[in-house]
């Protein structure tokens, strides 16, 4: 019997959807007589002819607009390194304070237009993340980016600013006071050296690391257990058993792009592999990692410490009070010593001490946990930041330099931060974009965007990368390292400092190695092979947490916005969440049972600690819990971010000295207000057809056709009404391994960046008009309390006998000689017959001219914003249909390259944007 798959609770229960849209039919703007006389009523002959005339007019006139004329202006003096029409590629590094990727920047005619992963020695196999892909758009954010140095909010010169800052720094140091440099994690070796020299130049100065979503508990626990304040490298590709407690390691935890690539190796049945890893996930809210688990167990966050205690005891075979489920899991883990991983996302030191003891018992240290290639991407100790605030309040610290942090927004106690920031004599911001904290800074020396900057990174011990600018600074900005060098009285710039550091400390003076590393972007250095010894801690003294009995709140990061620093990026804001499929908002996710208990309904509101937030009824959510995403609710970041969603950071709690991502004893109050969420989960549904083909490992090992018997039968009988098409030469196609897909949505953003896909905004999304060519359908099956989840990426299938082609009245949709289903935009008259006849619902209709339209100006319509557009891809006009082209521009580029080199194309040489971005 075939499983029943469902997208929403309304579909499961055969109820009408809570959100209504036009589902890509021409409802918007029809004559009033359509509603008054046609729907269920008779109509006159006159009005019938009016409707027909309206349809022909809109199709023939409104939809078939000519493309506007654009004049090309040639170079007067062409730069030597620029060949018009040819792209240059520069190795660089992406690090947003949390997530790292070695990247390659595609530059066309002097403009960076695309980010790709660096597949040279890359742990992500050339893959990236959605945020890394979208970061290219932030370069051209003319609204949020800071443009000139300021003093008291007014423009000033760098010379005047430098003179004032140096004088203040000198006065503070001579008075015996301290200046603090507050930064996100610094993974640049040269910058760490520079900061140390800055501290030496102004005795008493200090450097403190701040992270809104910190890993402080893990760092402190590892210091106690292993003597190292670092986070080990998790080798998921070596693990046969994976147990995760709330760690969304395929979505947002630590290094998801790297972990996804490693995890995929353990779920790959190609070649002779006949075994898959076994993955158990304990979590509160349904995550993409939980959706891929073999066994998922919903829990309250307060239950985690007790489950870890029970598992620790069961592994040591001390007592039998552990639940049967834990006893069974302990038995599986004991059978896989040295081939298992146990991880937790908790920021509680006690929870992490238990995790360390469990991994020690399982002999995983040095096998699946490697401390010699430890992560350096998280360095914040929460207690150190609290101590800094106390020192500022006491007057001990009288100078404060903020670099890339925004505590007024993301620290739980905003009132305290605001009061503290007004006490130092010197406050300087080195931020590159406007934010909530900037208003409380006396001076601002605006920094470059990372794509305008030189730099280096060591995101794991022994794994070094270089970053180089892909474009000259657009505004009058200055790299923060250059500012520090100026204030130290040094004449050299940061590029010189960086190069000298590498030649002295890393490359042994070899100039040729510097050039080679700059070109490749990556350098691997040898690390110690000996692992730190485990320093036993008394985990038996960790007390059991009594049951709370009330509601509990969990805060989490989304794959799109992370901690919130990219909230003004419209590509990310319009990216549907892989699980909820909601965009342009955050919400309070509650289970159906909890909703019934509270009397809450979808589209309603909850009040939680004076924060009003919309309700989303989420299958798989643990009962009596609420999950809310951080990163929303900005007030001073830009028009895209401001007033979108609610700021959840004030809800963060503190336990054992660390900021926790969960709070107990919550009393949610149902509000009478209503709020509409923009959700895509019911868009483009494929009703009446089998949706997902899946099988079990046991059945697959018997037959490769398991779960797909219908396709085998049709293929064998070759049932078709059409003459078989013979392709001479190339016949393009692409396959997606659904067993590996995690739903991370990197492919969606990569496609959007490559193909100039417009952003339409929340109101249009609610009308079913989202324009993304690639979508990821999410299907549930089974019980709504803890459903199974399947992700299915879907773009144009380029059918050999495409049903969209034979219904187009003007032959705008046709088939190429190489098997591509293509659209002639100038021929399309917008009848949308092809949309209705597409079985996969992958075609999109341009209801408006999104380019050069102020109503849809999402950082891409200004002269600066248009620099992100790919000149190889047409910007579509109003009234035409568009869809996935299988990146035909890339196909043509590689074909011409092979022709010029007098050779044949190689298999795999052409990569569509979605495939290249996939980790």
C-alpha positions, 0 to 999 in steps of 0.5 A: 500500500502506498504511503499517504504524503501530505504538505500541511495539516489542512491537507491531511485533514481534508480541510480548506487551506488557511492561505488563498492565492491565485495559484498562477491563474489570471485572477488579479485585476479581472473585470468585476463581472467575473465575480458578479456574473460568472461564478455560479450565475448566468451571464448576458451575451454582451458580458460574455463577449466583454470577458473574451475581449478582455482575455485577448487584449491582455494576452496580446497587448499587456503581456507581449511587451517589447524589451526596453532598448539598452545602449552599450558603452564600450571601454575607452581604455580597456583594463588589461585584466578585463576581457569584455564578456569573459569572466575572471575567478578569484579564490577567497573566503567567506566567514560571517562570524559563524559559518565558513566556506572557501569560495571562488568569486566570479567577476564579470567586467569588473563586477562580482556576480556569483559565489561558488565553492572552492573545490581545491582541497575543500572539505565541502567538495566545492559546496557552499551554503545559502548564506554564502551564495546570497552574500554577493547581493549584500555587496550591492546593498546601497541602503544598508552599507555605510559610506563615509566615516562619521563623528556624532552621526555626521560625515567627517574625514579619515584624517580628522577621525584618526586624529581624534581617536588616537588622542582618545586612545592615548588619554585613556591609556595614560590615565591607567584605564583600558580600551576594549576591542569587542569582535566576533570570532577572529579566525584570521591568524594575521588579524590575531597578531595585529590585535595583539600588537594593538594591545601592546601599543595601548597597554591595558587594552583587552580583546573580548569575543562576542557571539549572539549564539555562542558555544560557550558551554562547549568550550568551557566543558572541553577545557575541563575535559581535555585541557583545550578551549576549542571545539573538536572536528567531527568526522561524520563520514567515519561514523556508523552511529550518530546521536544528536541532542538538538544539534542541527548539524545539517542546517545551522550547527557549526559547519553544516556545509562540511557536515552535509558533505561528510554525512552524504558519504554515509548515505551513499549506496553507489558503488559497492556500499551496502550499509548506511549510517544509523542516525538518532535525533533528540530535538524539540522543534523539527529541523532538517537534521531531524528530518533525515534521522532514522529515528527522531525523538521529540523532547522538551529541552529541559529533558536533555540533561536527564537523557544524557545522564541516563545514556552515560550511566547505561554505557557504563552499565551502572544501574538499569533505571534508564528508559528502555529506549536509552538502554537500546541506544546504549547497546547499539553505541557499545557495538560501534565504539570508535565508529560513533558520534554523540553531539549536543547543541546545548550551551550548558556546561554540564550537558557538554561534560556528559557528552564528553564523558559519553564520547570518551566511553565510546573511544571516539576521541581521535577517531570520529572526534579530532582535537588536532584539527579543531574548529576555531570558528567559535571563541566566545566565553559568555562570562568574559563578555559579562565581565567586560560590561561590569568593567565598563560600568565601574569605569575601569574600561573607558574606551570601546571599539566594536567590530562586526557586532550588534549587541543592542539588537542581539543581547538579551538585556537591551536596556543594560547594553544601551546604558553601558555603551554611553559610559566610555569616553571613546566609542568607535564602530568598525561596522560595514553596515548600519545596525541598532548599535551604531546610533550609540557610537560616537565615531564610525570608521566604516569597514569594507565588505568582505569581497572588497577586502584582503584577509586570511583564515584558519577555520580549523587548525591546519586548514588555512585560506587566503582572501583577496578583493574581487572589486575595489571598495565601492564607497569611502570605506576602510578595512578595519585592520587598516584602521587599527594600523593607523591608530597604532601609528604604523605606515604599512597597510594591511595587505603588506602586514598580511603578506609579511605575516605569511612569509614570516610565520607560514611560508618560510619566506617563499614568495612563490608559495605566496602567489600559489596560495593566493591563486589556489586559496587554500593551504593545508599545514600538518598538525599534531597526531597525538590527541589530548588526554581525557581529564576525568570529571565527576559526571555523577555529581550533575544533578537530575533536572526535575520536570517543569510541568509547564511550557518551554521555549526554544530559540533557534537559527534559520538556514536563511538568516542565521543570527540575523546579520543578513536580515536585509538580504531579500534573497534570504528573506524570501527563501522558504524555510525547509520545514515550515515553508514560511518566508518573510517572518518568524513565528511561534511553532507549536504542536497540534496538541499544544494548539488544542490545549491553548486554544490557538489557531493557525493565523492567530497570535501568542503573547510570550513575555510581552512579545506578540508573535504569529502562531504556526501549527507545526507537525513534529513539534514536541508537546508543551513547547514553543520554537521561535527563530532568532534573527528577525525584528530589526529596527535599524538595518534597512527596509528589507529587515526593519519591522519584519518578524519579532526580535526573540533575543530578549527571550534568551535565558541564562544557566550556569553562567552561559546564555541558553537557547531555551527557557522554562516556565513560559506562560503563553497567552493566546491573543485575539489578533490575527496575522497572515504568514507567507507560506509556500507549502501548498504552492504548485501542488501536484495533485492526483499523482504519486509524489515520492518514490522511496523504499527501504535499504533491505528492499533496495539491496534485493532490487535497484528498482525497489520503490519505483516498479511503475517506472520499470514497467513503463520503461520496459513496455515503452508506453508512449503516443509519440514518436521516439526522439533521436538526439544526435550529439548531446542530450542534456539532463540532470539527476538528483540523489534524494537520499542525499538531499537535506533540504538546505536550499543552497541550490535555490539561492544559487539558481536565483543568483545565476539566473537573475530571479526577482524578489517579489515580496511577502504580499506577492508570495501570499498570492502564490507568485513566488518566482524561484525557479528551483523549489524544494517540496517538503512532504510529511507521512505518518503521524502528525505528532512525529511525521517522517519527512521527505525533501524533493527538489524540483525544477523543470524536468526538460521532458522529451515529450513536454506537455507544455510545448504542444499547448502553446499557441505561439510556439514560444515554448519549444524543444531544442536539438539537445533536449532542452525545453526552452522559452522564446521570451519575445514570442510569449504572449502570456496565455499560461496554458503551459503553466496549467499543463505542466505536471510538475508546476515549475513554470513562473509568470511575471505578473509585473515588471520586477526590474526598474520597478520601485514597488519591487525594489529589493536591493536590485533595481538601483544602478548599484543593485543591478551590478549583481545581475548576470549579463548572460541571462535575460532579465524577463519582462512583464507578461512572460513565462519563465522557468529553469533553463538548465543553465543553458548559458553555462552549457554554451560557454563550455561548448565554445571553450571545448570547440576553441580547444579542439576537444570534446566536452567531458562528462561533468564539465558542465555544472548547473548553478544548483548542482555546483552550489550543493554541498 
